[in-house]
Amino acid sequence: MRDAQLLAMLDTDPQGWALARSVRDDGGIVDFTLVYINEAGCRLVGRPREEMVGRRYRQLWPETVNDGTLQLYCTVVETGEPATRTVYYDRSSVAGHFDMRVGPYDDGFIVRFVDLRQVTVSPRSAAGARLYDMLDAAFDGFTVLRPVRDADGATVDFICDYVNQLGAKLTGRSIEDTIGRPLSAIAPQSFSDGMFERYRTVADTGESWRQELTYPAIGQVWEVNIGRDGAGSVAVSFREITEHIDRQRELTDSVTRAEASTRRARALESVTTALVAASTTAQVYDVIGSVLQPSAGGAGLALLLREDNRLHLRYHSGYEDDVVAHLRDLPLDHPYPATEVTRTGQARFLASLAEFQQSQSAAAAPVPPGGRHAWAFLPLAVAGDVLGTLVVGYHDPRDFDGDTRSTLTALAAISAQALQRALLFETSLSIATELQHALLPARLPTVPGLRSAARYLPWTRGAEVGGDWYDLTRLRDGVVGVVVGDVAGHNTAAAAVMGQVRDAMRAYALEGHSPAEVMRLTNDLVRRMRLDTIATCCYLELDITTGRGAGVLAGHPPPLVRDGDTVHPLPLPAAPPLGALESPSYSDTSFGYPPAATLLLYTDGLVEDRRHPIDLGLGELCAALRTAPASDPGDVLDHILASNVGPRTRRDDIALLCLVNA
């Protein structure tokens, strides 16, 4: 009667219930026979009652015999002590995440069981199953650990109450082999790598913990989050964030490179600003020592100038007496690297003391290194003419990356420009005449695949020097920078501004800036230096090998291109002159020019003044260029100057630059 009442009650319970009777052999329990299971239990295990009642446990669920569950039932019957167990099954005979409460009943046991996937949110709902599915999708790994405490209440282990698919996989186990088992069995390394202590601290204090853990051996980074739930269990989520960290690192590197580029631009700007104000060699040397050396980052600096077939030390800072004694007078055939740089015009970088010593291995009297272990030997070159070598020494060995080499080369180029101006200024009998010589190239550099010629005609009164200039710079293999400009005014101040603008543009171009950026930086310099003037300018960057170019006009007339019998201006949009506005907009315009084409750049004094409209002058110039000789740029310029082009008599300086593809 008692059993009947019990079973009637269990039949209506929404949770699963089952009764089993012991099967003994020689007094020991070897199996159990299922004598009852309610309707809820049948639904949970997915089988009808008639297929299960009266059959043995080993027959019904053979895949779970050796996972500890059968032994748990035996222990409950033999000891009379109730027990609990959480298991996860995904087998053909049973599937679910079961929480079981087992107690002794006659010579057997009674068990209540629920599927946690169905009751996590609300009983008999699909929300619990959906939650588990979301945990599988939301994290690389997720697990719930229930503390195991000793008699004193201290946490000594954890039982895995839940783990998602990937979490189990990361331990090298299946979900069935993970849920319900102690942490010491499924992840023993947790006790040696410190994670157990983290779990225990969170379980004891309730304070959450988050950390990014790097594993160099496998090249991965993981984010681990640990928190405590309301029941006192520890929830752990972990996901791989290697790709995210790599993107962050790339972004940081990009920012670092941008900051380094800004520092280089500021260094060039500060050196340029200081050098363009220097008019004597003493002032140039002072700038080199006080401004350029800190910008270059060197521990010692020496400047050697070429005189006939020898190098002479003209300035040094931070060098020892014995080194200075050797550098005072060096023949150009000495193997010291500065002599080679002066002969070839090519910079040389030595990253170690061994390289420095090897470079002079054949010298009878080598230049000693002093206290330095790396060197940059930089040509002081102006328009293809090498004045000497600037030597920057460093205390420690170092690698010279591309950006460092570019910056040092640009600094040397600025120094060479300033030094050339100072040298010419000091030896000049006529300040105006010699200043003009200092600011215009003595000769244009030789560029393979390109023929070039330039002309400068001062105002016909000849009493003052003007601000017109031209320049041709080799930027890299097959690529040149070409510029023609005009500073407002006809006096030494205009010429000085012209030199500053020209030097700045050359330096920015050598550093690798685009034409628009060269123009923007130069405009910023003119505004910052408060030069109180404006300058018109045309700057082009030409790739001789591809026949492509890009250019910018700053208040200047456009260059002309002759292709056969056709002459037309380059389609470059107009932009404000340098110094006219605080933040003008300059943009690159790309163009192509055919092989054997003739390119002509000029200043506006050639084609206009107040009496001669520019449209008329441009028409005359196009006609003269169309009939000029075809191959020699010098002949082209002579023909134009001899033709009836522009105002007569002239009231302005003229600068012309002609390029012909070889």
C-alpha positions as CSV (number, residue, x, y, z in Angstrom):
1,M,0.0,0.0,0.0
2,R,2.8,2.4,0.9
3,D,4.6,1.7,-2.4
4,A,1.4,2.2,-4.3
5,Q,0.8,5.6,-2.7
6,L,4.4,6.6,-3.3
7,L,4.2,5.7,-7.0
8,A,0.9,7.4,-7.5
9,M,2.5,10.6,-6.1
10,L,5.6,10.3,-8.2
11,D,3.5,9.8,-11.3
12,T,2.2,13.3,-11.1
13,D,5.6,14.9,-10.3
14,P,7.1,17.1,-13.2
15,Q,10.6,15.9,-12.3
16,G,12.0,12.5,-13.2
17,W,11.8,9.6,-10.7
18,A,13.0,6.0,-10.8
19,L,13.2,3.1,-8.4
20,A,15.6,0.2,-8.9
21,R,16.2,-3.1,-7.0
22,S,19.7,-4.5,-6.4
23,V,20.9,-7.6,-8.3
24,R,23.4,-9.5,-6.1
25,D,26.0,-12.2,-6.6
26,D,27.6,-13.8,-3.5
27,G,26.1,-10.9,-1.5
28,G,27.7,-8.2,-3.6
29,I,25.7,-5.8,-5.8
30,V,26.5,-6.4,-9.5
31,D,23.6,-4.6,-11.2
32,F,20.2,-3.1,-10.6
33,T,16.7,-3.9,-12.1
34,L,14.6,-0.9,-12.9
35,V,11.2,-1.4,-11.2
36,Y,9.6,2.0,-11.8
37,I,10.1,5.2,-13.8
38,N,7.5,8.0,-14.0
39,E,6.2,9.7,-17.1
40,A,8.5,12.8,-16.6
41,G,11.5,10.4,-16.3
42,C,10.5,8.7,-19.6
43,R,10.4,12.0,-21.4
44,L,13.8,13.0,-20.0
45,V,15.5,9.8,-21.1
46,G,13.5,9.7,-24.3
47,R,12.2,6.1,-24.0
48,P,8.8,4.6,-23.2
49,R,8.2,2.9,-19.9
50,E,7.4,-0.5,-21.3
51,E,10.9,-0.7,-22.9
52,M,12.6,0.0,-19.6
53,V,10.8,-1.4,-16.5
54,G,12.0,-4.9,-15.6
55,R,15.3,-4.5,-17.4
56,R,18.7,-4.2,-15.9
57,Y,20.8,-1.0,-15.7
58,R,23.7,-2.5,-17.7
59,Q,21.3,-3.3,-20.5
60,L,19.5,0.0,-20.5
61,W,22.5,2.3,-20.3
62,P,25.6,0.3,-21.2
63,E,27.6,3.5,-22.2
64,T,27.4,4.9,-18.6
65,V,28.4,1.8,-16.7
66,N,32.0,2.8,-16.2
67,D,31.6,6.6,-15.7
68,G,31.1,6.3,-11.9
69,T,27.2,6.5,-11.9
70,L,26.7,2.7,-11.3
71,Q,29.3,2.7,-8.5
72,L,27.5,5.7,-6.9
73,Y,24.2,3.7,-6.8
74,C,26.0,0.8,-5.2
75,T,27.6,3.0,-2.6
76,V,24.2,4.6,-1.7
77,V,22.6,1.2,-1.2
78,E,25.5,-0.2,0.8
79,T,26.1,2.8,3.1
80,G,22.5,4.0,3.3
81,E,23.8,7.6,2.7
82,P,22.1,9.8,0.0
83,A,24.3,11.3,-2.7
84,T,24.1,13.8,-5.5
85,R,25.7,13.7,-9.0
86,T,25.7,16.0,-12.0
87,V,26.5,14.3,-15.3
88,Y,26.4,15.2,-19.0
89,Y,25.5,12.6,-21.6
90,D,25.5,12.8,-25.3
91,R,25.2,9.1,-26.1
92,S,22.9,6.9,-28.1
93,S,21.2,5.5,-25.0
94,V,20.8,8.8,-23.1
95,A,21.4,12.5,-23.7
96,G,21.1,15.4,-21.3
97,H,22.7,17.4,-18.5
98,F,21.3,15.7,-15.4
99,D,21.3,16.7,-11.8
100,M,20.5,13.5,-9.7
101,R,19.6,13.1,-6.1
102,V,20.0,9.5,-5.0
103,G,18.7,7.8,-1.8
104,P,18.4,4.2,-0.5
105,Y,15.1,2.5,-0.8
106,D,14.6,-1.1,0.5
107,D,17.3,-3.2,-1.2
108,G,17.8,-0.7,-3.9
109,F,17.6,3.1,-4.5
110,I,15.3,5.8,-5.5
111,V,16.6,8.7,-7.7
112,R,15.1,12.0,-8.7
113,F,16.7,13.5,-11.8
114,V,16.2,16.7,-13.9
115,D,17.7,17.9,-17.1
116,L,19.4,21.1,-16.3
117,R,19.1,22.3,-19.9
118,Q,15.4,22.4,-19.5
119,V,15.1,24.0,-16.0
120,T,18.0,26.6,-16.1
121,V,15.5,29.4,-16.9
122,S,12.1,27.8,-16.2
123,P,10.8,24.3,-15.9
124,R,9.6,22.5,-19.0
125,S,10.8,25.4,-21.3
126,A,13.1,25.6,-24.2
127,A,14.8,28.7,-22.8
128,G,17.3,26.6,-20.8
129,A,18.4,24.7,-23.9
130,R,18.7,27.9,-25.8
131,L,20.9,29.4,-23.0
132,Y,23.2,26.5,-23.3
133,D,23.4,26.9,-27.1
134,M,24.2,30.6,-26.6
135,L,27.0,29.7,-24.2
136,D,28.5,27.5,-26.9
137,A,28.3,30.4,-29.3
138,A,29.2,33.3,-27.1
139,F,32.6,32.1,-25.8
140,D,35.5,30.1,-27.0
141,G,35.2,28.3,-23.7
142,F,32.8,28.5,-20.7
143,T,32.6,26.4,-17.6
144,V,30.9,26.4,-14.1
145,L,33.0,25.1,-11.2
146,R,31.4,24.1,-7.9
147,P,33.7,24.4,-4.8
148,V,34.7,21.3,-2.9
149,R,35.4,22.2,0.7
150,D,37.1,20.3,3.5
151,A,35.9,19.9,7.1
152,D,37.3,23.4,7.9
153,G,35.4,25.0,5.0
154,A,38.5,25.6,2.9
155,T,38.2,25.1,-0.9
156,V,40.4,22.2,-1.9
157,D,39.0,21.3,-5.3
158,F,36.2,22.1,-7.7
159,I,33.6,19.9,-9.5
160,C,32.8,20.8,-13.1
161,D,29.0,21.4,-13.1
162,Y,28.9,22.6,-16.7
163,V,31.3,23.1,-19.7
164,N,30.5,24.0,-23.2
165,Q,31.7,22.1,-26.3
166,L,34.9,24.1,-26.9
167,G,35.7,24.4,-23.2
168,A,35.8,20.7,-22.9
169,K,37.8,20.4,-26.2
170,L,40.5,22.8,-24.8
171,T,41.1,20.4,-21.9
172,G,41.5,17.5,-24.4
173,R,38.3,15.8,-23.2
174,S,34.7,15.3,-24.2
175,I,31.8,17.0,-22.3
176,E,30.8,13.6,-20.9
177,D,34.3,13.1,-19.5
178,T,34.4,16.6,-18.0
179,I,31.1,17.4,-16.3
180,G,30.8,16.0,-12.8
181,R,34.5,15.4,-12.5
182,P,36.9,17.3,-10.2
183,L,39.2,20.0,-11.5
184,S,42.2,18.0,-10.2
185,A,41.4,15.2,-12.6
186,I,40.4,17.2,-15.7
187,A,42.9,20.1,-15.4
188,P,45.7,19.2,-12.9
189,Q,47.9,21.9,-14.4
190,S,45.6,24.5,-12.8
191,F,47.2,23.8,-9.4
192,S,50.7,24.5,-10.7
193,D,50.0,27.4,-13.1
194,G,48.1,29.5,-10.5
195,M,44.6,29.2,-11.9
196,F,43.3,27.1,-9.0
197,E,44.3,29.9,-6.6
198,R,42.4,32.4,-8.8
199,Y,39.3,30.2,-8.8
200,R,39.5,29.7,-5.0
201,T,40.0,33.5,-4.4
202,V,37.0,34.3,-6.5
203,A,34.9,31.6,-4.8
204,D,35.9,32.8,-1.3
205,T,35.8,36.6,-1.9
206,G,33.2,37.0,-4.7
207,E,35.6,39.5,-6.4
208,S,35.7,39.0,-10.1
209,W,39.0,38.6,-11.9
210,R,40.0,39.3,-15.5
211,Q,43.3,38.9,-17.2
212,E,45.0,38.5,-20.7
213,L,47.3,35.6,-20.6
214,T,50.0,35.2,-23.2
215,Y,51.4,31.8,-24.3
216,P,54.5,32.4,-26.3
217,A,55.1,28.8,-27.0
218,I,52.0,28.6,-29.2
219,G,51.9,32.2,-30.1
220,Q,48.4,32.9,-28.6
221,V,46.8,35.4,-26.2
222,W,43.7,34.4,-24.2
223,E,41.3,36.6,-22.2
224,V,40.1,34.9,-19.0
225,N,37.1,36.2,-16.9
226,I,36.2,34.6,-13.6
227,G,33.2,35.5,-11.5
228,R,31.0,33.9,-8.7
229,D,27.3,33.2,-9.1
230,G,24.6,33.4,-6.5
231,A,25.0,29.8,-5.5
232,G,28.7,30.2,-4.8
233,S,29.9,28.4,-7.9
234,V,32.7,29.9,-10.1
235,A,31.8,30.8,-13.7
236,V,34.8,31.0,-16.1
237,S,34.8,32.3,-19.6
238,F,37.9,32.2,-21.8
239,R,38.4,33.3,-25.4
240,E,41.4,33.6,-27.8
241,I,42.1,37.3,-28.6
242,T,45.4,36.8,-30.5
243,E,44.1,38.4,-33.7
244,H,42.6,41.3,-31.7
245,I,45.9,41.9,-29.8
246,D,47.8,41.7,-33.2
247,R,45.5,44.4,-34.6
248,Q,46.1,46.5,-31.5
249,R,49.8,46.1,-31.8
250,E,49.7,47.0,-35.5
251,L,47.7,50.1,-34.6
252,T,50.2,51.0,-31.9
253,D,53.1,50.5,-34.3
254,S,51.3,52.7,-36.9
255,V,50.9,55.4,-34.3
256,T,54.5,55.0,-33.3
257,R,55.6,55.4,-36.9
258,A,53.4,58.4,-37.3
259,E,54.8,60.0,-34.2
260,A,58.4,59.2,-35.4
261,S,57.6,60.8,-38.7
262,T,56.3,63.9,-36.9
263,R,59.4,64.1,-34.8
264,R,61.5,63.8,-38.0
265,A,59.5,66.6,-39.6
266,R,59.9,68.8,-36.6
267,A,63.6,68.1,-36.5
268,L,64.0,69.0,-40.1
269,E,61.9,72.1,-39.5
270,S,63.9,73.2,-36.5
271,V,67.2,72.7,-38.3
272,T,65.9,74.4,-41.5
273,T,64.6,77.3,-39.5
274,A,68.0,77.7,-37.8
275,L,70.1,77.2,-40.8
276,V,68.2,79.5,-43.2
277,A,68.9,82.3,-40.7
278,A,72.7,81.6,-40.7
279,S,74.7,83.8,-43.1
280,T,78.3,83.0,-42.2
281,T,80.1,79.7,-41.8
282,A,80.5,80.4,-38.0
283,Q,76.7,80.6,-37.7
284,V,76.2,77.4,-39.7
285,Y,78.7,75.6,-37.5
286,D,77.0,76.9,-34.4
287,V,73.6,75.6,-35.7
288,I,75.2,72.2,-36.6
289,G,76.5,71.9,-33.0
290,S,73.5,73.2,-31.1
291,V,70.5,72.1,-33.2
292,L,71.5,69.5,-35.8
293,Q,73.5,67.2,-33.5
294,P,70.7,66.8,-31.0
295,S,68.2,66.3,-33.8
296,A,70.5,63.6,-35.4
297,G,70.9,61.9,-31.9
298,G,74.7,61.6,-32.3
299,A,77.3,61.6,-29.6
300,G,79.9,63.3,-31.7
301,L,80.0,65.3,-34.9
302,A,82.6,66.3,-37.4
303,L,82.4,68.4,-40.6
304,L,85.1,67.9,-43.2
305,L,85.3,70.1,-46.3
306,R,87.0,69.2,-49.6
307,E,89.9,71.4,-50.7
308,D,91.6,70.2,-53.9
309,N,92.4,66.5,-53.2
310,R,92.2,66.6,-49.4
311,L,89.6,66.8,-46.6
312,H,90.1,69.4,-43.9
313,L,88.3,69.4,-40.5
314,R,86.4,72.6,-40.2
315,Y,84.2,71.9,-37.2
316,H,83.9,69.1,-34.6
317,S,81.9,68.5,-31.4
318,G,82.4,65.7,-28.9
319,Y,85.5,64.3,-30.5
320,E,88.7,63.3,-28.7
321,D,92.0,65.1,-29.3
322,D,93.7,62.1,-31.0
323,V,90.7,61.7,-33.4
324,V,90.8,65.4,-34.2
325,A,94.5,65.2,-34.9
326,H,93.9,62.6,-37.6
327,L,91.0,64.4,-39.1
328,R,92.6,67.8,-39.6
329,D,94.1,66.9,-42.9
330,L,93.2,63.7,-44.8
331,P,94.1,62.8,-48.4
332,L,91.1,61.7,-50.5
333,D,92.8,58.4,-51.1
334,H,92.8,57.5,-47.4
335,P,90.4,54.6,-46.6
336,Y,88.6,56.6,-43.9
337,P,84.9,56.4,-45.0
338,A,84.4,60.1,-45.1
339,T,86.8,60.3,-48.1
340,E,84.8,57.7,-50.1
341,V,81.6,59.6,-49.3
342,T,83.1,62.9,-50.6
343,R,84.4,61.2,-53.8
344,T,81.1,59.4,-54.6
345,G,78.4,61.6,-53.0
346,Q,76.8,58.4,-51.5
347,A,76.1,58.2,-47.8
348,R,77.6,55.4,-45.8
349,F,76.4,53.9,-42.5
350,L,78.5,51.7,-40.2
351,A,76.6,49.9,-37.5
352,S,79.4,48.6,-35.4
353,L,83.0,49.1,-34.3
354,A,84.0,46.0,-36.3
355,E,82.7,47.6,-39.6
356,F,84.6,50.8,-38.8
357,Q,87.8,49.0,-38.3
358,Q,87.3,46.8,-41.3
359,S,86.8,49.9,-43.5
360,Q,90.4,51.1,-42.6
361,S,92.1,47.7,-42.5
362,A,94.5,48.7,-45.2
363,A,95.4,52.1,-43.7
364,A,98.9,52.7,-42.3
365,A,97.6,55.4,-40.0
366,P,93.8,54.7,-39.4
367,V,91.6,57.3,-37.8
368,P,90.8,56.0,-34.3
369,P,87.2,55.4,-33.3
370,G,87.4,57.3,-30.0
371,G,84.4,56.4,-27.8
372,R,82.0,55.6,-30.7
373,H,80.6,52.3,-32.0
374,A,78.4,53.4,-34.9
375,W,78.8,56.2,-37.6
376,A,76.8,58.0,-40.3
377,F,78.9,59.5,-43.0
378,L,76.7,61.9,-45.0
379,P,77.6,63.8,-48.1
380,L,77.3,67.6,-48.0
381,A,76.1,67.9,-51.6
382,V,74.5,70.8,-53.4
383,A,73.2,70.4,-57.0
384,G,75.5,67.5,-57.5
385,D,78.6,69.2,-56.1
386,V,79.9,67.5,-53.0
387,L,81.4,70.0,-50.6
388,G,82.6,67.4,-48.1
389,T,81.3,65.0,-45.5
390,L,79.3,65.4,-42.3
391,V,80.2,62.6,-39.7
392,V,77.8,61.7,-36.9
393,G,79.1,59.3,-34.4
394,Y,77.2,57.2,-31.8
395,H,78.3,55.7,-28.5
396,D,76.5,52.4,-29.0
397,P,76.1,50.0,-32.0
398,R,72.9,50.7,-33.8
399,D,70.9,49.7,-36.9
400,F,70.2,52.5,-39.3
401,D,66.7,51.8,-40.6
402,G,65.3,53.5,-43.7
403,D,63.6,56.3,-41.9
404,T,66.7,57.1,-39.9
405,R,68.8,57.2,-43.0
406,S,66.3,59.4,-44.8
407,T,66.2,61.9,-41.9
408,L,70.0,62.1,-41.6
409,T,70.4,62.5,-45.4
410,A,67.9,65.3,-45.4
411,L,69.6,67.0,-42.4
412,A,72.9,66.8,-44.2
413,A,71.3,68.3,-47.4
414,I,69.9,71.2,-45.4
415,S,73.3,71.8,-43.8
416,A,75.0,71.7,-47.2
417,Q,72.7,74.3,-48.6
418,A,73.3,76.6,-45.7
419,L,77.0,75.9,-45.7
420,Q,77.2,76.7,-49.4
421,R,75.4,79.9,-49.0
422,A,77.7,80.9,-46.1
423,L,80.9,80.0,-47.9
424,L,79.8,82.0,-51.0
425,F,78.6,84.9,-48.9
426,E,82.0,85.2,-47.1
427,T,84.0,85.1,-50.3
428,S,81.8,87.4,-52.3
429,L,82.8,90.9,-53.4
430,S,79.2,91.8,-54.2
431,I,76.6,90.7,-51.7
432,A,73.7,90.7,-54.1
433,T,75.5,88.9,-56.9
434,E,77.0,86.3,-54.7
435,L,73.8,85.7,-52.8
436,Q,72.1,84.9,-56.1
437,H,74.9,82.5,-57.0
438,A,74.5,80.8,-53.6
439,L,70.8,80.3,-54.0
440,L,70.7,79.0,-57.5
441,P,72.3,75.7,-58.4
442,A,75.9,76.0,-59.8
443,R,74.9,73.3,-62.2
444,L,72.0,70.9,-62.5
445,P,72.6,67.3,-61.5
446,T,73.1,64.6,-64.1
447,V,70.1,62.3,-64.3
448,P,70.1,59.2,-66.5
449,G,67.3,59.4,-69.1
450,L,66.9,63.1,-68.7
451,R,68.5,66.2,-70.3
452,S,68.1,69.5,-68.5
453,A,69.1,73.2,-68.8
454,A,68.2,76.3,-66.8
455,R,68.6,80.1,-67.3
456,Y,68.3,83.0,-65.0
457,L,68.0,86.6,-66.2
458,P,68.1,89.4,-63.7
459,W,66.0,92.5,-64.1
460,T,67.5,94.5,-66.9
461,R,68.4,97.4,-64.6
462,G,70.6,94.9,-62.8
463,A,70.8,96.9,-59.6
464,E,69.1,94.4,-57.3
465,V,68.8,90.7,-56.9
466,G,65.4,89.0,-57.3
467,G,63.6,86.2,-55.8
468,D,63.2,83.9,-58.8
469,W,64.6,80.4,-58.4
470,Y,64.7,76.9,-60.0
471,D,65.9,73.5,-58.7
472,L,66.2,69.9,-59.9
473,T,66.7,67.2,-57.2
474,R,67.3,63.5,-57.6
475,L,64.9,62.0,-55.0
476,R,65.5,58.3,-55.7
477,D,66.2,56.1,-58.7
478,G,64.4,57.4,-61.8
479,V,62.5,60.0,-59.8
480,V,63.3,63.8,-59.7
481,G,61.8,66.8,-58.1
482,V,61.5,69.9,-60.2
483,V,60.7,73.4,-58.9
484,V,60.4,76.9,-60.3
485,G,59.3,79.8,-58.0
486,D,59.2,83.5,-57.5
487,V,59.4,85.4,-54.2
488,A,57.8,88.8,-54.3
489,G,60.3,91.7,-54.3
490,H,63.6,92.7,-55.9
491,N,66.1,93.0,-53.0
492,T,68.4,90.9,-50.9
493,A,65.5,90.2,-48.5
494,A,63.6,88.6,-51.3
495,A,66.6,86.6,-52.3
496,A,67.1,85.4,-48.8
497,V,63.5,84.3,-48.5
498,M,63.9,82.6,-51.8
499,G,66.9,80.6,-50.5
500,Q,65.0,79.6,-47.3
501,V,61.9,78.5,-49.3
502,R,64.1,76.6,-51.8
503,D,66.1,74.9,-49.0
504,A,62.9,73.9,-47.2
505,M,61.3,72.5,-50.3
506,R,64.4,70.5,-51.1
507,A,64.6,69.1,-47.6
508,Y,60.9,68.1,-47.5
509,A,61.2,66.5,-50.9
510,L,64.3,64.5,-50.0
511,E,62.4,63.2,-46.9
512,G,59.9,61.6,-49.3
513,H,56.8,63.9,-48.9
514,S,54.3,64.2,-51.8
515,P,54.2,67.4,-53.8
516,A,51.1,68.6,-52.0
517,E,52.7,67.9,-48.6
518,V,55.9,69.6,-49.6
519,M,53.9,72.7,-50.5
520,R,51.9,72.5,-47.3
521,L,55.0,72.2,-45.1
522,T,56.7,75.0,-46.9
523,N,53.7,77.2,-46.5
524,D,53.6,76.4,-42.7
525,L,57.3,77.3,-42.5
526,V,56.8,80.7,-44.3
527,R,53.9,81.6,-42.0
528,R,55.7,80.5,-38.8
529,M,58.9,82.4,-39.7
530,R,56.9,85.6,-40.3
531,L,58.7,86.3,-43.5
532,D,56.1,88.9,-44.4
533,T,56.1,88.0,-48.1
534,I,54.5,85.5,-50.5
535,A,56.0,83.3,-53.1
536,T,54.5,81.6,-56.2
537,C,55.8,78.2,-57.0
538,C,55.4,75.2,-59.3
539,Y,56.6,71.8,-57.9
540,L,56.6,68.6,-59.9
541,E,57.7,65.0,-59.1
542,L,58.6,63.1,-62.2
543,D,59.1,59.4,-62.7
544,I,61.4,59.2,-65.7
545,T,61.0,55.5,-66.2
546,T,57.2,55.5,-66.3
547,G,56.5,58.8,-67.9
548,R,54.2,59.7,-65.0
549,G,54.2,62.7,-62.7
550,A,52.4,64.7,-60.1
551,G,52.4,68.4,-59.4
552,V,51.1,71.4,-57.5
553,L,50.7,75.0,-58.5
554,A,50.8,77.7,-55.8
555,G,49.8,80.9,-57.5
556,H,52.1,80.2,-60.4
557,P,51.6,79.8,-64.2
558,P,51.4,76.2,-65.4
559,P,54.3,74.4,-67.1
560,L,54.1,73.7,-70.8
561,V,54.6,70.4,-72.5
562,R,55.6,70.0,-76.2
563,D,54.8,66.6,-77.8
564,G,55.8,66.8,-81.5
565,D,54.1,69.9,-82.9
566,T,51.6,70.1,-80.0
567,V,52.1,72.5,-77.1
568,H,49.8,72.6,-74.1
569,P,49.9,73.5,-70.4
570,L,49.9,70.8,-67.8
571,P,46.4,70.5,-66.3
572,L,47.3,71.6,-62.8
573,P,44.6,73.4,-60.8
574,A,45.5,76.8,-59.2
575,A,46.1,77.1,-55.5
576,P,47.0,80.0,-53.2
577,P,50.7,81.3,-53.2
578,L,53.0,80.2,-50.3
579,G,52.5,82.4,-47.3
580,A,49.2,83.9,-48.4
581,L,46.9,81.9,-46.2
582,E,47.2,80.1,-42.8
583,S,45.9,76.7,-44.0
584,P,45.5,76.6,-47.8
585,S,44.4,73.4,-49.5
586,Y,47.0,71.8,-51.8
587,S,46.4,68.6,-53.6
588,D,48.4,66.4,-56.0
589,T,47.4,66.2,-59.6
590,S,48.7,63.3,-61.6
591,F,49.7,63.5,-65.3
592,G,51.6,61.7,-68.0
593,Y,54.1,63.0,-70.4
594,P,55.2,61.2,-73.6
595,P,58.7,59.9,-74.4
596,A,60.9,62.6,-75.9
597,A,58.5,65.3,-74.7
598,T,59.8,68.7,-73.8
599,L,58.8,70.2,-70.4
600,L,59.2,73.9,-69.7
601,L,58.9,75.6,-66.3
602,Y,59.2,79.4,-66.0
603,T,58.4,82.4,-63.8
604,D,55.8,84.9,-64.7
605,G,58.3,87.7,-65.6
606,L,58.7,85.9,-68.9
607,V,55.1,86.3,-70.0
608,E,53.5,89.2,-68.2
609,D,53.7,92.6,-66.4
610,R,51.2,95.4,-66.0
611,R,51.4,96.3,-69.7
612,H,51.5,92.8,-71.1
613,P,48.5,90.5,-70.3
614,I,49.4,87.0,-69.4
615,D,47.1,85.4,-72.0
616,L,49.1,87.3,-74.7
617,G,52.4,86.2,-73.2
618,L,51.4,82.6,-72.9
619,G,50.3,82.5,-76.5
620,E,53.7,83.9,-77.5
621,L,55.5,81.4,-75.4
622,C,53.6,78.4,-76.8
623,A,54.4,79.6,-80.3
624,A,58.1,79.9,-79.5
625,L,58.2,76.5,-77.8
626,R,56.5,74.9,-80.8
627,T,59.2,76.1,-83.2
628,A,62.2,75.5,-80.8
629,P,64.9,72.8,-81.5
630,A,63.7,69.4,-80.5
631,S,66.4,67.6,-78.6
632,D,68.7,70.0,-76.7
633,P,67.1,71.8,-73.7
634,G,69.8,74.5,-73.8
635,D,68.9,75.3,-77.4
636,V,65.2,75.3,-76.5
637,L,65.8,78.0,-73.9
638,D,68.1,80.1,-76.1
639,H,65.4,80.0,-78.8
640,I,62.7,81.1,-76.4
641,L,64.8,84.0,-75.0
642,A,65.6,85.1,-78.6
643,S,62.0,85.1,-79.6
644,N,59.4,87.8,-79.2
645,V,58.0,86.5,-76.0
646,G,56.5,88.6,-73.2
647,P,56.9,92.3,-72.3
648,R,59.7,94.5,-73.7
649,T,61.6,96.0,-71.9
650,R,61.4,93.5,-69.0
651,R,60.7,94.7,-65.5
652,D,61.1,91.4,-63.6
653,D,63.6,88.6,-63.2
654,I,63.2,85.4,-65.2
655,A,63.9,81.8,-64.3
656,L,63.5,79.0,-66.8
657,L,64.0,75.3,-66.5
658,C,63.7,72.9,-69.5
659,L,63.6,69.1,-69.4
660,V,63.8,66.7,-72.3
661,N,63.5,62.9,-72.0
662,A,66.6,61.3,-73.4
